[in-house]
């Protein structure tokens, strides 16, 4: 009996210690948000509706992709090219719709999380109010010194009863404290989830912008295709054959001249402009306008144009700059560089010229050479009467090297100067 009472006394002493600690804790509650949000069930139904739309759109996108693949396997005709572009347009439009639905879903999820946060804040206020009430009970119990409570009690039964009451209040305080911590953890998790959804929403909006740009390009490509071919099948076939021949010839040159191995530390800029190499590791593996051709194998003309543009003051232009704009390539055969390209807000057109009369004015010329069983383009920067200095986009460190050390005058074709406007 005495041992049990001694144990209770020790517990009472512990309770007094707790009282002292809790007496320094603020019991003011947080403010409660007044704005009401949409019911959770309503938001959930809206999300489900968007999800259903996205599922249907994604199925449609797969269908379009299959049809585009089939169209690519069909005979190359102008009508087939137009059909492919129409399918591509429909696919991008479906992608835009799906992304828009995803944006809407993410927005609703953020709204849903906001409602959850408000609920949690209300629960925290309720828990704090309950905790404050229990704290007041402890403080009232602890207002009188423990020894005075013991000596003022008429018998041990009263002491025992007082100890039980204090312990019950202490247990309630602990439960409310645990509940408050749980709600605080839930609030932190909800706020973190909201921030993640906001990041996702930003990414989705960027995707939507990119898809809208793709749609514009697709429509422009169809318009250019009809313009470039005069909407005639015969013109389309002629242009297509010429483009295929040139790209195949670039590949043959590279394969026979030593291969398409990547190079490093090739770019060099001086007072003339910049030297670029098509095989530079910075872009050599890039697909040429999204086709099967690559910069390292078939990008000599793109690289030559980039070098010339730096000579005319556009020092930030690189092969990537030109290659990244689909409008610089033929609609009837992507990867075939058009005579007029657009870079940094200006147009650059290759026009027929004579080598010496152009070089003497300080302007470079781009010349084609038939060599190694294929064709290739280089930039002549100075010289006369067959003795020229060139910038060759293929050979390693081909900056300001002798033309005649690698090619002959008889191999030259297609001399052109570049006019920027």
C-alpha positions in Angstrom: 0.0 0.0 0.0 2.7 2.5 1.1 4.8 1.5 -2.0 1.9 2.2 -4.3 1.3 5.6 -2.7 5.0 6.5 -3.0 4.7 5.7 -6.7 1.7 8.0 -7.1 3.6 10.8 -5.2 6.5 10.5 -7.7 4.0 10.7 -10.6 2.5 13.8 -9.0 5.9 15.4 -8.8 6.3 14.6 -12.6 3.0 16.2 -13.3 4.1 19.4 -11.5 7.2 19.5 -13.7 5.0 19.2 -16.8 2.9 22.0 -15.5 5.9 24.3 -15.2 6.9 23.5 -18.7 3.4 24.0 -20.2 3.0 27.2 -18.4 5.4 28.8 -20.8 3.7 27.6 -24.0 1.5 30.0 -26.0 -2.0 28.7 -26.4 -3.1 31.2 -29.0 -4.8 29.6 -32.1 -4.0 30.4 -35.7 -6.4 32.4 -37.8 -8.9 30.4 -39.9 -9.2 31.0 -43.6 -12.6 32.4 -44.5 -12.7 31.6 -48.3 -14.8 28.5 -49.2 -13.6 26.1 -51.9 -15.5 23.7 -54.2 -16.7 20.5 -52.6 -14.1 17.7 -52.9 -16.6 15.4 -54.6 -17.3 18.1 -57.3 -13.6 18.5 -58.0 -13.1 14.8 -58.2 -15.8 14.4 -60.8 -14.3 17.2 -62.9 -10.9 15.5 -62.7 -12.5 12.2 -63.8 -14.2 13.9 -66.8 -10.9 15.4 -67.9 -9.1 12.0 -67.5 -11.7 10.4 -69.7 -11.1 13.0 -72.4 -7.4 12.5 -72.2 -7.7 8.8 -72.5 -9.8 9.2 -75.7 -7.4 11.8 -77.1 -4.3 9.6 -76.4 -6.0 6.7 -78.3 -6.6 9.1 -81.2 -3.0 10.2 -81.2 -1.8 6.6 -81.4 -4.1 6.1 -84.4 -2.7 9.1 -86.1 0.9 7.9 -85.5 0.1 4.6 -87.0 -1.4 6.3 -90.1 1.6 8.6 -90.4 3.9 5.6 -90.3 1.9 3.9 -93.0 1.9 7.0 -95.1 5.7 7.2 -94.9 5.9 3.7 -96.3 3.7 4.5 -99.2 5.0 5.8 -102.6 6.4 9.3 -102.4 3.9 11.5 -104.1 2.7 15.1 -103.6 -0.7 13.9 -102.5 0.8 11.5 -100.0 3.0 14.3 -98.7 0.0 16.5 -98.2 -2.0 13.6 -96.5 1.0 13.1 -94.2 1.0 16.7 -93.2 -2.7 16.7 -92.6 -2.3 13.7 -90.3 0.5 15.4 -88.6 -1.7 18.5 -88.0 -4.5 16.4 -86.6 -2.1 14.6 -84.3 -0.6 17.8 -82.9 -4.1 19.3 -82.5 -5.0 16.2 -80.4 -1.9 16.5 -78.4 -2.7 20.2 -77.7 -6.2 19.2 -76.5 -4.8 16.4 -74.3 -2.2 18.8 -72.8 -4.9 21.4 -72.2 -7.0 18.8 -70.3 -3.9 17.9 -68.3 -3.4 21.5 -67.4 -7.0 21.6 -66.2 -6.6 18.5 -64.1 -3.5 19.9 -62.5 -5.3 23.2 -61.7 -8.1 21.2 -60.1 -5.7 19.2 -58.1 -4.1 22.4 -56.8 -7.6 23.6 -55.9 -8.3 20.3 -54.1 -5.1 20.6 -52.2 -6.0 24.1 -51.2 -9.3 22.8 -49.8 -7.4 20.1 -47.9 -5.0 22.7 -46.5 -8.0 24.8 -45.2 -9.5 21.7 -43.6 -6.2 20.9 -41.9 -5.8 24.5 -40.6 -9.3 24.3 -39.1 -8.4 21.0 -37.4 -5.2 22.5 -36.1 -7.2 25.4 -34.6 -9.7 22.9 -33.0 -6.8 20.8 -31.6 -5.1 23.9 -30.2 -8.4 25.0 -28.6 -8.7 21.6 -26.9 -5.1 21.7 -25.9 -5.6 25.2 -24.4 -8.5 23.9 -22.3 -6.5 21.0 -21.0 -3.6 23.3 -20.2 -5.9 25.5 -18.2 -7.0 22.5 -16.2 -3.4 21.6 -15.5 -2.5 25.1 -14.5 -5.5 25.3 -12.2 -4.5 22.0 -10.6 -0.9 23.2 -10.3 -1.7 26.6 -9.0 -1.5 25.3 -5.4 1.9 23.8 -4.4 1.9 20.0 -4.3 2.8 19.7 -0.6 0.0 22.1 0.3 -2.4 19.9 -1.7 -1.2 16.8 0.1 -1.4 18.4 3.6 -4.8 20.0 2.9 -6.3 16.6 1.8 -8.4 15.0 4.6 -7.3 11.5 3.8 -5.2 9.3 1.4 -8.3 8.6 -0.7 -8.6 12.3 -1.6 -4.9 12.5 -2.4 -5.3 9.3 -4.5 -8.4 10.8 -6.3 -6.5 14.1 -7.0 -3.6 12.2 -8.5 -5.9 10.3 -10.8 -7.5 13.5 -12.0 -4.2 15.1 -12.7 -3.0 12.1 -14.6 -6.1 12.0 -16.7 -5.6 15.7 -17.7 -2.0 15.0 -18.4 -3.0 12.1 -20.7 -5.5 14.3 -22.5 -2.8 17.0 -23.1 -0.4 14.4 -24.5 -3.1 13.1 -26.9 -4.0 16.7 -28.1 -0.3 17.4 -28.5 0.2 14.3 -30.7 -2.9 15.1 -32.7 -1.6 18.7 -33.3 1.7 17.3 -34.5 0.0 14.9 -36.9 -2.1 17.7 -38.4 1.0 19.9 -38.7 2.8 17.1 -40.6 -0.2 16.7 -42.8 -0.2 20.5 -43.5 3.5 20.4 -44.4 2.9 17.5 -46.8 -0.1 19.2 -48.5 1.9 22.4 -48.9 4.8 20.5 -50.5 2.4 18.6 -52.8 0.9 21.9 -53.9 4.3 23.3 -54.8 5.1 20.2 -56.8 1.8 20.5 -58.7 2.6 24.1 -59.4 5.9 23.1 -61.0 4.1 20.4 -63.0 1.6 23.0 -64.2 4.4 25.3 -65.4 6.0 22.4 -67.3 2.7 21.4 -68.9 2.1 25.0 -70.0 5.5 25.0 -71.6 4.7 21.8 -73.4 1.4 23.4 -74.6 3.3 26.4 -76.0 5.7 24.1 -77.8 2.9 22.0 -79.3 1.1 25.2 -80.4 4.4 26.2 -82.2 4.6 22.7 -83.8 1.1 23.2 -85.1 2.0 26.5 -86.7 5.1 24.9 -88.3 3.0 22.0 -89.6 0.6 24.4 -91.3 3.4 26.5 -92.7 5.1 23.4 -94.0 2.0 22.4 -96.0 1.7 25.9 -97.4 5.4 25.9 -98.4 5.1 22.4 -99.9 2.3 23.6 -102.2 4.2 26.8 -103.0 7.6 25.1 -103.7 6.0 22.5 -106.0 3.4 24.8 -107.5 1.0 22.1 -106.4 2.2 19.9 -109.3 3.1 16.3 -109.1 5.8 16.6 -111.8 7.5 19.5 -110.0 7.4 17.6 -106.7 9.1 14.5 -108.2 11.8 16.6 -109.9 12.6 18.5 -106.6 12.4 15.3 -104.6 14.9 13.5 -106.9 17.3 16.4 -106.7 17.2 16.6 -103.0 17.6 12.9 -102.5 20.6 12.9 -104.8 22.3 15.7 -103.0 21.9 14.2 -99.5 23.0 10.8 -100.7 26.0 12.4 -102.3 27.0 14.1 -99.0 26.9 10.7 -97.3 29.1 9.1 -100.0 31.7 11.9 -99.6 31.9 11.5 -95.9 32.1 7.7 -96.0 34.9 7.7 -98.6 36.8 10.6 -97.2 37.4 9.0 -93.9 34.1 8.5 -92.1 32.0 10.5 -89.8 33.9 10.2 -86.6 33.3 13.0 -84.1 36.0 15.6 -83.4 36.6 17.9 -80.4 38.0 21.5 -80.0 37.3 22.5 -83.5 35.6 25.9 -83.3 37.9 28.8 -83.7 36.9 32.5 -84.1 39.0 35.4 -85.4 38.5 38.7 -87.1 37.1 37.0 -90.2 34.5 35.1 -88.3 34.2 31.6 -86.9 35.4 28.2 -88.2 33.0 25.3 -87.5 33.3 21.6 -88.2 30.3 19.5 -89.1 31.8 16.6 -87.1 32.2 18.7 -83.9 31.0 16.7 -80.9 28.9 19.7 -79.9 26.4 18.9 -82.8 27.8 16.1 -84.9 25.3 13.6 -83.7 22.4 15.9 -84.2 19.8 14.8 -86.7 19.7 17.0 -89.8 16.2 18.7 -89.5 14.8 15.6 -87.7 15.6 13.2 -90.5 17.8 10.1 -90.9 20.7 12.3 -92.0 23.2 13.7 -89.4 25.3 16.8 -89.1 28.5 14.9 -88.9 27.8 13.0 -92.2 25.6 15.4 -94.2 25.9 18.8 -92.6 28.6 20.4 -94.7 26.3 23.0 -96.4 24.6 23.9 -93.1 28.0 24.3 -91.4 29.4 26.4 -94.4 26.4 28.7 -94.2 26.9 29.1 -90.4 30.5 30.1 -91.0 29.6 32.7 -93.6 26.9 34.2 -91.3 29.6 34.8 -88.6 31.7 36.6 -91.2 28.8 39.0 -91.7 28.6 39.8 -88.1 26.2 37.2 -86.8 28.8 35.7 -84.4 26.3 33.8 -82.3 25.1 31.7 -85.3 26.2 28.1 -85.3 25.2 25.1 -87.3 22.7 24.3 -84.6 21.0 27.7 -85.1 20.3 26.9 -88.8 19.5 23.3 -88.2 17.0 24.0 -85.4 14.6 25.9 -87.8 12.5 23.6 -90.0 11.6 26.6 -92.2 15.2 26.5 -93.5 14.6 23.2 -95.1 12.5 22.0 -98.1 9.0 20.9 -97.2 9.2 18.3 -99.9 12.3 16.7 -98.5 13.5 17.8 -95.0 17.3 18.0 -94.6 17.6 19.6 -98.0 18.7 23.2 -97.2 16.8 25.9 -99.1 18.6 28.6 -101.1 17.2 31.2 -98.8 17.3 30.6 -95.0 16.3 32.8 -92.1 18.7 33.4 -89.2 18.5 35.9 -86.3 15.7 37.9 -88.0 17.5 38.2 -91.4 17.4 36.3 -94.7 20.5 34.8 -96.2 20.3 33.7 -99.9 22.9 31.8 -101.9 23.3 33.4 -105.4 25.4 32.3 -108.3 28.7 34.1 -108.5 32.3 34.0 -109.8 35.0 33.1 -107.4 37.7 35.7 -108.0 35.4 38.7 -108.6 33.7 37.9 -105.3 36.7 37.2 -103.2 38.4 40.5 -104.3 35.6 42.4 -102.7 36.3 40.7 -99.4 33.2 38.4 -99.6 33.5 34.6 -99.3 32.0 32.1 -101.6 30.5 28.7 -100.9 31.6 26.1 -103.5 30.6 22.5 -104.1 33.3 20.0 -104.9 32.8 16.6 -106.4 35.3 14.4 -104.6 35.6 11.0 -103.0 32.7 9.6 -105.0 30.3 12.2 -103.6 29.9 16.0 -103.1 30.9 18.4 -100.4 30.7 22.1 -99.7 33.5 24.4 -98.5 34.0 28.1 -97.9 36.6 30.0 -99.9 37.8 33.0 -98.0 40.6 34.5 -100.1 42.9 34.0 -103.0 42.8 34.1 -106.8 43.5 32.2 -110.0 43.2 28.8 -108.4 45.2 29.5 -105.3 42.6 29.7 -102.6 42.4 29.6 -98.8 39.4 27.7 -97.6 37.5 26.8 -94.4 36.6 23.1 -94.8 33.8 21.9 -92.5 34.9 18.2 -92.8 38.6 17.9 -92.4 40.0 18.2 -88.8 40.9 21.8 -88.0 40.1 22.8 -91.5 40.5 26.5 -90.7 42.3 28.6 -93.4 43.9 25.7 -95.2 44.9 25.4 -98.9 42.2 24.4 -101.2 44.5 22.8 -103.7 46.0 20.6 -100.9 42.7 18.7 -100.8 40.8 19.3 -104.0 41.3 20.4 -107.6 39.8 23.2 -109.6 38.1 20.7 -111.9 36.1 19.3 -109.0 34.4 22.6 -108.3 30.7 23.2 -109.1 27.9 25.4 -107.8 29.8 28.6 -106.9 27.6 30.9 -104.7 27.9 34.0 -102.7 25.7 34.7 -99.7 23.5 37.9 -99.7 22.1 38.9 -96.3 19.0 41.1 -96.2 
